[in-house]
Amino acid sequence: MRRIATLFAVTVAATLSLAAQQQAPQNPANAPGTVLKNRAPVSSEVLKVHLPRPQETDLPNGLHLMVLEDHRAPLITMQLIVEGAGGYYDPSTSPGLAGFTAALMREGTATKTSEQISEQLDRLAASLNVSAGTSSPFATVGASCLNDQVDMLLGMMSDVLQHPSFPEAEVGRYKNRQRALLANQRTQPGFLALERFQAATYGDHPASRVSASPAALDALTREQLVAFHHDHYAPDHAVLAIAGDITTAAAKQKVEAALGGWARSSSPLAPVAEPAEVLRASVSLVARPNSVQTNLVVGTQSVDRTSPDYDALTVANRILGGGPSGRLFEHLREQKGYTYGAYSNFTAGRYRGPWSASTEVRTEVTDPALHDLLDELRQMREVPVSAKELADSKRAIVAGFARSLESPTAVLGSYIDAYLYKLPADYWDTYPDRIDAISAADVQKVAQKYWTADRLQVVAVGDAQKIEPALAKLGDVRKYDVDGKEIGGGK
């Protein structure tokens, strides 16, 4: 009887619950006068901004100081950019020397060992790192700490910048670690595609470098590190940007105390040269036997940071492949299912940087995927983008810029760019208006100017026997092995 009673109670409860669901309204009650439009509110107003300006000054030794005060949290972030200390300035016989030097500067000074530096940073809950891009003109020192540890951290930064000792034992350990990394990266198809693309696009220019060479690593000596540091790290070629809970007056006083003794350079900074212009298309294949996918990269040279086409190219790239809403992603992934993702991007600095579109597809769809990617480029050149597509992309760019303003470090980074590239004082204040002013004609113009078929470098990494016929449709194919050596050719 108890089981029957329980079953009866459960049945009644379920019936009442079902009745309640059937009688409940499908939408919550609305306030009087509310109209549901089933769409998110979107403002058509252009974002108006007036960024907080950092305070700027020059120290007697030539170091340029920028300070952006933000007292919302007791944190300090610092970024020191040293022009002339990046991989662009590597000797041709020692690719990677700038990166080696930067990485080893923190591994010991005249007064502290690598372990002591790491332990002190741990106690302070602080960070201090030095890096140098493989083909960049710049080296970067990044640091962060709580506001009551600024003096200590600046002292450590000064020590690392001025007195690195490059201990032989640390150099040996570093070489052992890097050998393993250099060997591993040659197993990565993405690295092989980038390496071949940069070589095809830039030839012998420093921009072609994407990694140190094992030979340069093996030949590395402490004397090379000491000489590169001495010749390339100087305050009159550097800018120090500080953001956070500190006043400008206090920052200047502390920086002068820590870095005022850093000696000026005795020689002028060597200029950065533009790469030779790409005048023809090429097709390259990196043979990776038995690969189950093909890595595709299509691109060429684009613009430097001061180009008047920079804003229009930003919008055009966003439409084509700047995110999941881009045409490449929508076409190659969502419509055709060739890949998990397809994107495009470009970089711009002292010289004409690269623009490229890339994707990874199943080997058996290499031919249609490459055809469709190239056809999307053709349509960007030949057919004006729609008003909606243009508006959506511009809105997304401006929204991303607006979100970046929440971070003082990001705002300061924008002003570092303005300083390094001599951009107008109101460059970032007017950025949303400039993006909003880009027209469909502007987008088509830069697509026709920079994405022409006769300048595109096509690179594929995959199973040569299966994908070479697809590549051969585009022209003569130059083949390379995974070590970068041309098959049946020279270097």
N, C-alpha and C positions, 0 to 999 in steps of 0.2 A: 504493500500500500504506500509505503514511504517513497518507493521508486516511482510509482505512478503519480503521486502528488508532485514530486520533483519535476518529472517530465512535463506535467501539465503546467507548472509554473514557468518553466523555460519556454514552452510553446506560447503561452500568453505574452511573456515579455518580448519574444521575437516578433509576435504579431503587432503589438503596440509600437515597437520600434519601427517596423516597416511602415505602419500607418503614419507615424510621425514624419518619416522621411518623405512619404508621398504627399503629405499635406504641407511640408515646409516649402517656402518660396525658393526658387532656383537662385536668386540673387539676394544679397542682404538688402534690408530696407534702406532707401535713399532719403537724404534730407530733402525737404520740399524745394522744388526748382532744380534739382540735380538732373543733369542729362549725361548718361553714359555713352561715350563715343568709341569705347573699345580701342583706344590708342593712347600712347604716352604723350604727355604734353611736351612740345618742342617749341622753343622760342626762336623766332626769326631774327631777333636782334643780334647784331654783331657784338661779341665780347669787347667791352671797353676796359682796358687795364692801364694802370700806371705803376710799374714795378718799383719797389723800394730800391733806391740807389745805394750801392756800396760806397763807403768813403775810400778814397784812393790817395796814395802818397808814395814817394820814392825815398828809399833810404840812401844815405851817403855812398854806399857801395854799389848802388844801382839796382838793388832789389826792389821790384814794384810790389806794393802791399795793397790789398783790397780787403775791406772789412764790412760784413753785413751783419748788423746787430739783430738778434732775435732772442728775447728773454723769456720765451714761453717754457723752456725746459733747460736744465742745467747742463747742457751739452755743447761741445765745441767740435767742429770738423774743420780740417785744414787740407788744402791741396796746393802743392808746390809744382809748378810746371817749369821745366828747364828746357828751353829751346837749344837745339844743337847737341843734345845728349841721347837722341833716339836712334833707332836702327838705320834710319836714312843715312846717317853719317858713319856707318860701319865701313872699314876698309874692304875693298872688293875681295881681298884674300881671307877675310875673317868675318863672314856673315854671321850675325848673332852676338858679336862682341858687346854691343850696347846692352843687350838683354842680359848677357852674362854679368856685366859690370853692375847693372842695377840690382840684380838678384843677390849678388854677393856683398853689396855695400852694407847690408844689415846683418851679415854673418860675422861681425867682429870689427872693433875699432881699436885705436891705440890704447884705450883704457878699459874696454869691456869685451868679454867673449860673446859669442853668439848665444850661449846659454844664459848669460847674465842679462843680455838685452831682452830675450824672450821672457825670462822670469820677472824682470821689472815691469814689462808691459802687462803681464798677467796680474801682478799685484795692483797696478793702476787701473785695471779694467780698460786698458787703452789699446790702440792699434797703431802700427807704423809699418808701411810697406813701400818699397821702391820698385818701379817697373819701367820698361821701355819698349814701345811697339817695334816690331820687326822692321817695318818700313816707315815708321813715323819720325818726324823731326824732333819729337818731344820725349823726354823722360818725365815721369810723374812720381811724386812722393805724396802718399795719402796718409792722413793721421786723424785720430779722433780720441776724445777723452771727456771726462767730466770737467766742469769749469774750474774746480779747485786743483786740477792737476796740469794746468796749461804750462806753467813754468818748467815742470819736470819733463813734459813731453817735448816742448820746444828745445830743451837742452839735449834730449836724446836725438831729435831730428838734426840739430846742429852737429852733433858728434858724428852721426852717420854720414851727413853730407860732406863734412870737412876732413874727417880723419878715419875713413875706412882702412882697415889694415890688410884685408884680403889674405887671411891666414892660409898657408899651404894645405893644411889638413882640411879646412872647409872647402877649398877649391877642389880637392880630390873627391870629397864626398858629393859635392855638387855635380861634378862630371859623371860620377857613377849614376846618380839619379837621372840626369838628363839623357844619358845614353839609352836607358830603358824607355824614356818618354819618346825620344826621337825614333827608336825602333818601332814602338807601338803605333805612332801616328801614321806610319807607312802602311799599316793594316787597315786604316780607316778610309773608306771610299770618299767621304766628304772632304777630307784633307787632300787626297789625290786630285780631286776635281778642282779645288781652290788653287792648289799649286800650279796645275796646268793652265787654268784660266788666267791667273796673274802673269805667268810667263808669256802666254799668247798675247795678252793685252799690253804688257809693258816692256817686253824684251829685256834689255840689259839695264833698264832704269832701276834704281833702288826700290821702286814700288812693286817690282816683281817678286820681292822677297816675302815669303810667308813663314819661314822657319830657319833656324840655324842649321848648319850642315854638320854631320858627324865628324868630318875631317877638321872643321874649325874648332869643334869642341875638344877633340883629341889633342890638337895643337895648342890649346889655350894655356897660357902661362900667367903667373902672378904679375909679371912685368907688363904684360899687355893690359891687364886690368888697371894697374896703377897709372899707366900712361894715358889710357882712355879717360879715366876719371879726372886726372889732372888737366887734360886738354879740353874737356867738354862740360864740366860742371862749374858754372860761374854765376854769381848773383846778378850781374848786369844783363844776363840772358834769361832771367827767371822772373816769375810772378808768383807770389804767395797769396792765396785767397783763404780768408777765415770767415766762417759763419757760425753764429750761435750766441751763447749767453756771455758776452764780453763787450765792453765799450771800445770804441775806436781808439781812444787815448790809451787805454790799458793795453790793447793789442799792439799798438805801435811801440810802446815802452818795452814790452816783453820781447817782441821780435828783435828790436834793436839790441837788447841785452844778449839775446841768444845768437843772433846771426850777423850782428854788426861787424864782427871781425872776419867774416867770410870775404876773401880777397877777390877783387875784380879780375876779369879775364885780361890777359895780356895781348889777345888777338881778337880781331873782329869775327863775327859769326859768318860762316860760309853760306852763301845764298842757296836756296832750293831751286833746282832746275825743273822745267816742265818736261814731261816725257815726250818722246817722239809721237806724233799724231798717228792714230790707227787709220790706215788708208785702204785696207782691204779686209774681206771676211776670211775666216779660217775655220777648219773643222779638225778637232783633235780627239783621239780615242786613247784612253788609258786602259790597257788590256788587263782585266782581272778575271782570270779563268774561273768558271763555275759559279760566278756571281749570280744570285737569284734576282737582283734588281739592278737598275741603271740609275746612276746619279747624273743628272743633266744640269749644266750651267750654260746660260746664254747671256752674253753681255758685251760691254765695250767700255771705253773711257767716257766720262760724263763732264763734270764741271769742277772748278775749284770753289772754295767757300765764298768768295766775293763775287761770283758770277751773277749777273742780273737775271739769269734764268733759274736761279736756285729755288725760288718760291714756286714757280710754275712746274718745275720738275718734281718738287715735293708733292704737289697735288696730282700730277700725272702718275707718279709712282704709286701713290695711295690707291688710285682707281685701278691700276693694273694689278698690283700684287702686294700692297702694303699691309695686308691683314686678312683675316678670315672673310671679310666682305669684298675682297678684291676679285677681279675677274678671273685671275689664274686659279685661285682657290675654288671659286664657284664652278668654273668649267671643268678643271682637271680632277677635282675631288668630288664635288657634290653631283655634277651631272654625269661624268664618265666613270668615276670610281677608280681612276688610274693610280691614285696616290693618297697618302694621309694629309698631304699639304703641299702647296705651291705658292711661292712668295717672290717678291722682288725688293731690292733695296739699293741704295747708293750712298757713298760716303764722299765728302768733299773737305779738302784741307788746303794746304799750301799749294799743291799742284792738282791737276785734273784727277779726280778720284774715279774708282770703278763704279759702274752700274751693272747689275746682273739680276737675272731671273733664274730661279733654281727649283728643282723638285727631285724626288726619288720615286721611281716607278717600277712596277714589275717588269722583268726583262721582256716578256712577250708583248707588252704594250708600248715599248720604246718608240716604235715608228709613229703610231697615231698620237702619242703624248707629245712628242717633239713637233709633229706637224701642227697640233692644236695650239701649243705654246707660241710657235712662230706666227700662227694665224691671228692670235690675240694681239701680237705686236703690230701686225699688218693693219688690223682694224683700228688700233690706236692712232696709226699714222693717217689712215684714209677716211675714217668715219668720225665726225664730231661726237663727243660723249653726250649723253642725254642730260637734260637739265636736272633731273632728280639725282642721277649718279654724281654729277658734279657737286650739287648742293650737299648731298650726304657726306661725300668725302671731305669737303671743306669744313663742314660742321665737326666731323670726327677729328680732324687735325687741330682745330681750334679748341675743342673740348680736351684733347690730350694736353695741349699747351696749358690750358687753365688748371688741369689737375696738377701739373708739374709745379705750379706756383705755390702749392701747399708746403713744399719743401724748401727751406732756406738754402740748402746745399744745391738744389737744382737751379734756383734763381741765381745763385752766385756762379754756378757753372755757365749759365747763359752770359753773364758779364765777363767771364774769362774768355769765352769765344769772341765777344765784342772787342775785348782788349787785344787778343792775339791777332785778329783779322781786321782790326781798325774799322769796325762797323760803326754806323752813325749812332750818336748818343741816344736817340729815341728808337733804335732799331726794334727792340722788343716791345715797346709800348705800341708801335704801329703794326706789329706782326699780324694780329687778327684781321686788321683792315686790309693788309696786303694780300693775305690768303683769300679773303672774301672777294677781292677784286679780280682774282684769276678767272678768266673766261674759258669757255669750251675752245675757242680759237687759240688761246694761249697754250692749253693742254696739247692740242693737235700740233701746234708749232714746235714745241720741244720734243714731242714724239718723232716728228719728221726730222728734226735736227740731230737728235742723239740716238735714235733707235732704228736707223736705216739698215736695211738688209745687207748692204755692201760693206758695213763696218762691224757686223756682229761676229763675235768669237764663240763658236759652239764647242763645248767640251762634254764628253760622255765618258763615264767610268763604268765598265761592266764586262760581260762576256763578249769578247771580240767576235767570235764566230757567229753569234746570234744577233748582234746589234750593228755590225759594220755595214751591212746592206742598207739599213735605214739612214745611216750617216752619209753614205756614198751618194745618196740622192741630192745632197747639198753641195757636193764638190769633192775635191781631192781630200783624202783623210790621212792625217799624219798620226802614226801609232807610237805609243810609248809603253814601257813596262812600269811596274809599280815603284821602281827606283828612279824614275824620271828620265831614263835613257831612251832615246828614239830607237824604235825597232826598224832595222834596215837603214838607219841614217846615222847622223852624228850625235851630238850631245843630247 
